[in-house]
Amino acid sequence: MAVEVKELLEAGVHFGHLTRKWDPNMAPYVYMERNGIHIINLYKTAAKMEEAGDALAKIAASGRKILFVATKKQAKDIVAEKAGGINMPYITERWPGGMLTNFVTIRKAIKKMATIDRMKKDGTFLTLSKKERLQVDRLRAKLEKNLGSIVDMTRLPGALFVVDIKREHIAIKEAQKLNIPIFAMVDTNSDPRQVDYVIPANDDASKSIDKILTHVTEAITGGLNERKAEKADKAEGKAEKKAAPAKKAKAANEEEE
């Protein structure tokens, strides 16, 4: 899926940070300086978007989840909409420390949500005192806010997609420890060496974030569709295999007649 440089330009993907705030490791992705601001080379951004898209599609096709991480105001709603739309887990509230490195504990907290839901269904909840019910409701709301978007993530993700690696440095460190591939929008004030798949881009403007996320999630959808098609082909193959003996027997009977 080709990326149009013109569209990236219109979305303001090329605007970097002030030159005095830059990270020299981003030099290969900087096109020029204008009015004290670094301008990102959009041809490199386009190439990196395609590279990241292909890799993410393969991960999705393998059946692994991709965890999206973006807690900054400009990105939260966009990530929730785009990642939620393709049924991928995401974190848009504060990153829970140990989310990856202590995943077992996080899963326990998610199970606690399910336990509370069961209590409400089977009537156990109503046997609690008013004060206890209030406490349980508060706990459920807190868990839902922080972990509700990763309920379906039953194992460690196959990759992380991050918006603003400086802000999400704890998530980056945890993924690095566990050798989980990191995909990220990287602005001119950040160190791209921390990321496996760098997409040099303005990570502060909602238009820019939306443009990158749209491409990324479309690529993942392609991978998911490929997986569905493979599953359908396998199921069809199995059905044909099962039907083969019956077809042979029918043909043999017809020959005898």
C-alpha positions as CSV (number, residue, x, y, z in Angstrom):
1,M,0.0,0.0,0.0
2,A,1.8,3.1,-1.3
3,V,2.1,6.1,1.0
4,E,1.6,9.5,-0.6
5,V,4.1,12.1,0.4
6,K,1.7,14.9,-0.4
7,E,-0.8,13.5,2.1
8,L,1.9,13.4,4.8
9,L,2.8,17.0,4.0
10,E,-0.9,18.1,4.3
11,A,-1.2,16.3,7.7
12,G,1.9,18.2,9.0
13,V,3.9,15.0,9.5
14,H,7.1,16.9,8.5
15,F,7.2,19.3,11.5
16,G,9.8,18.3,14.0
17,H,10.9,20.0,17.2
18,L,13.0,23.1,17.8
19,T,16.5,22.6,16.6
20,R,17.9,23.1,20.1
21,K,15.8,20.3,21.4
22,W,16.8,17.7,18.8
23,D,18.5,14.3,19.3
24,P,21.5,14.1,16.9
25,N,20.6,10.4,16.2
26,M,17.7,11.7,14.2
27,A,20.0,13.4,11.7
28,P,19.4,10.8,9.0
29,Y,15.7,11.6,9.0
30,V,16.0,15.4,9.0
31,Y,15.6,17.2,5.7
32,M,16.4,20.7,6.7
33,E,16.0,23.5,9.3
34,R,13.4,26.2,8.9
35,N,12.8,29.1,11.4
36,G,14.6,27.2,14.1
37,I,12.5,24.0,13.6
38,H,13.7,20.7,12.1
39,I,11.8,19.5,9.0
40,I,11.5,15.7,8.7
41,N,12.3,14.1,5.3
42,L,8.9,12.8,4.3
43,Y,10.3,10.4,1.6
44,K,12.1,8.6,4.4
45,T,8.9,8.6,6.5
46,A,6.9,7.1,3.6
47,A,9.5,4.4,3.1
48,K,9.6,3.6,6.8
49,M,5.7,3.5,7.0
50,E,5.6,0.9,4.3
51,E,8.3,-1.2,5.9
52,A,6.6,-1.0,9.3
53,G,3.2,-1.8,7.7
54,D,4.6,-4.9,6.0
55,A,6.1,-6.2,9.3
56,L,2.9,-5.5,11.3
57,A,0.8,-7.2,8.7
58,K,3.0,-10.4,9.1
59,I,2.7,-10.3,12.9
60,A,-1.1,-9.9,12.7
61,A,-1.3,-12.7,10.1
62,S,0.6,-15.0,12.6
63,G,-2.2,-14.5,15.1
64,R,-0.3,-12.3,17.6
65,K,-1.7,-9.1,19.1
66,I,-0.1,-5.7,18.7
67,L,-0.3,-3.5,21.7
68,F,-0.8,0.2,21.0
69,V,0.6,2.7,23.6
70,A,-0.2,6.4,23.7
71,T,-1.1,8.3,26.8
72,K,-0.7,11.9,25.5
73,K,-3.8,14.0,25.1
74,Q,-3.5,14.4,21.3
75,A,-3.2,10.7,20.6
76,K,-5.5,9.0,23.2
77,D,-8.8,9.2,21.3
78,I,-7.2,8.4,17.9
79,V,-5.4,5.3,19.2
80,A,-8.5,4.1,21.1
81,E,-10.6,4.5,17.9
82,K,-8.1,3.0,15.5
83,A,-6.8,0.1,17.6
84,G,-10.2,-0.7,19.0
85,G,-11.6,-0.7,15.5
86,I,-9.3,-3.6,14.5
87,N,-9.8,-5.4,17.9
88,M,-6.2,-4.7,19.0
89,P,-5.3,-4.0,22.7
90,Y,-4.3,-0.4,23.7
91,I,-3.2,1.6,26.7
92,T,-4.3,5.3,26.7
93,E,-4.3,5.9,30.4
94,R,-1.2,5.7,32.6
95,W,1.1,2.8,31.8
96,P,0.8,0.2,34.5
97,G,4.3,-0.5,35.7
98,G,5.2,-4.2,35.0
99,M,2.5,-4.4,32.4
100,L,4.8,-6.6,30.3
101,T,7.5,-7.7,32.7
102,N,5.0,-8.7,35.3
103,F,2.2,-9.8,33.0
104,V,0.9,-12.5,35.3
105,T,-0.1,-9.9,37.9
106,I,-1.8,-7.8,35.3
107,R,-3.8,-10.9,34.1
108,K,-4.9,-11.4,37.8
109,A,-6.2,-7.9,37.9
110,I,-8.2,-8.5,34.6
111,K,-9.6,-11.7,36.1
112,K,-10.7,-9.7,39.1
113,M,-12.9,-7.7,36.7
114,A,-14.4,-10.9,35.4
115,T,-15.0,-12.1,39.0
116,I,-16.9,-8.9,39.9
117,D,-19.0,-9.3,36.7
118,R,-19.9,-12.8,37.7
119,M,-20.9,-11.7,41.2
120,K,-23.3,-9.2,39.6
121,K,-24.8,-11.9,37.3
122,D,-25.2,-14.6,40.0
123,G,-26.6,-12.3,42.6
124,T,-23.6,-12.5,45.0
125,F,-23.1,-8.8,44.7
126,L,-26.5,-8.0,46.2
127,T,-25.6,-10.0,49.4
128,L,-22.8,-7.4,50.1
129,S,-23.4,-4.4,52.4
130,K,-24.0,-1.0,50.7
131,K,-20.5,0.1,51.6
132,E,-18.9,-3.1,50.2
133,R,-20.9,-2.8,47.0
134,L,-19.7,0.8,46.6
135,Q,-16.0,-0.3,47.1
136,V,-16.4,-3.1,44.6
137,D,-18.0,-0.8,42.0
138,R,-15.1,1.7,42.5
139,L,-12.6,-1.1,42.0
140,R,-14.3,-2.3,38.9
141,A,-14.5,1.2,37.4
142,K,-10.7,1.8,38.1
143,L,-9.8,-1.6,36.6
144,E,-12.0,-0.9,33.5
145,K,-10.4,2.5,33.0
146,N,-6.8,1.2,33.2
147,L,-7.1,-2.3,31.8
148,G,-10.4,-2.6,30.1
149,S,-8.8,-2.2,26.6
150,I,-6.5,-5.2,27.1
151,V,-9.0,-7.7,28.4
152,D,-8.6,-9.9,25.3
153,M,-4.8,-9.9,25.5
154,T,-4.3,-13.3,27.1
155,R,-0.5,-13.5,26.4
156,L,2.3,-11.1,25.8
157,P,1.9,-9.1,22.6
158,G,3.8,-9.8,19.4
159,A,4.7,-6.2,19.1
160,L,4.3,-2.7,20.6
161,F,3.3,0.4,18.6
162,V,4.1,3.6,20.5
163,V,3.3,7.3,19.9
164,D,6.0,9.4,21.6
165,I,8.8,7.2,22.9
166,K,10.1,9.8,25.3
167,R,6.8,9.9,27.1
168,E,6.3,6.1,27.0
169,H,9.9,5.3,28.1
170,I,8.8,2.7,30.7
171,A,6.8,0.8,28.1
172,I,9.9,0.9,25.8
173,K,12.2,-0.4,28.5
174,E,9.9,-3.3,29.4
175,A,9.5,-4.3,25.7
176,Q,13.3,-4.2,25.3
177,K,13.8,-6.5,28.3
178,L,11.5,-9.1,26.7
179,N,12.7,-8.6,23.1
180,I,9.3,-7.6,22.0
181,P,9.6,-5.7,18.6
182,I,8.9,-1.9,19.0
183,F,7.3,0.1,16.3
184,A,7.0,3.9,16.9
185,M,6.4,7.4,15.7
186,V,9.7,9.1,16.5
187,D,10.0,12.8,16.5
188,T,13.2,14.8,16.2
189,N,13.7,15.1,19.9
190,S,13.9,11.4,20.5
191,D,16.5,8.6,20.1
192,P,15.5,6.3,17.2
193,R,18.0,3.6,18.4
194,Q,15.5,2.5,21.0
195,V,13.1,1.4,18.4
196,D,13.1,-1.6,15.9
197,Y,10.9,0.0,13.3
198,V,11.2,3.8,13.3
199,I,8.6,6.0,11.6
200,P,10.1,9.6,11.7
201,A,7.1,11.8,12.2
202,N,5.5,14.7,14.1
203,D,4.1,13.0,17.2
204,D,2.5,16.1,18.7
205,A,-0.2,17.0,16.1
206,S,-3.4,15.0,16.0
207,K,-3.6,15.1,12.2
208,S,-0.1,13.6,11.9
209,I,-0.9,10.9,14.4
210,D,-4.2,10.1,12.7
211,K,-2.5,9.8,9.3
212,I,0.2,7.4,10.5
213,L,-2.2,5.3,12.6
214,T,-4.6,5.0,9.7
215,H,-1.9,3.5,7.5
216,V,-0.7,1.2,10.3
217,T,-4.1,-0.1,11.2
218,E,-5.0,-0.7,7.5
219,A,-1.8,-2.8,7.1
220,I,-2.7,-4.8,10.2
221,T,-6.3,-5.3,8.8
222,G,-4.6,-6.7,5.7
223,G,-2.7,-9.2,7.8
224,L,-5.8,-10.2,9.8
225,N,-7.8,-10.8,6.5
226,E,-4.9,-12.9,5.2
227,R,-5.2,-15.1,8.4
228,K,-8.9,-15.4,8.0
229,A,-8.5,-16.5,4.3
230,E,-5.9,-19.1,5.3
231,K,-8.2,-20.5,8.0
232,A,-11.0,-20.7,5.5
233,D,-8.8,-22.5,3.0
234,K,-7.7,-25.0,5.6
235,A,-11.3,-25.7,6.7
236,E,-12.3,-26.2,3.1
237,G,-9.4,-28.6,2.6
238,K,-10.4,-30.6,5.6
239,A,-14.0,-30.8,4.4
240,E,-12.9,-32.0,1.0
241,K,-10.6,-34.6,2.6
242,K,-13.6,-35.9,4.7
243,A,-15.9,-36.0,1.7
244,A,-13.3,-37.8,-0.6
245,P,-14.1,-41.4,0.6
246,A,-17.8,-40.9,0.2
247,K,-17.2,-39.5,-3.4
248,K,-15.0,-42.5,-4.2
249,A,-17.6,-45.0,-2.9
250,K,-20.3,-43.2,-4.9
251,A,-18.2,-43.4,-8.1
252,A,-17.5,-47.1,-7.5
253,N,-21.2,-47.8,-7.1
254,E,-22.0,-45.9,-10.3
255,E,-19.4,-48.0,-12.2
256,E,-20.8,-51.3,-10.9
257,E,-24.3,-50.3,-12.0
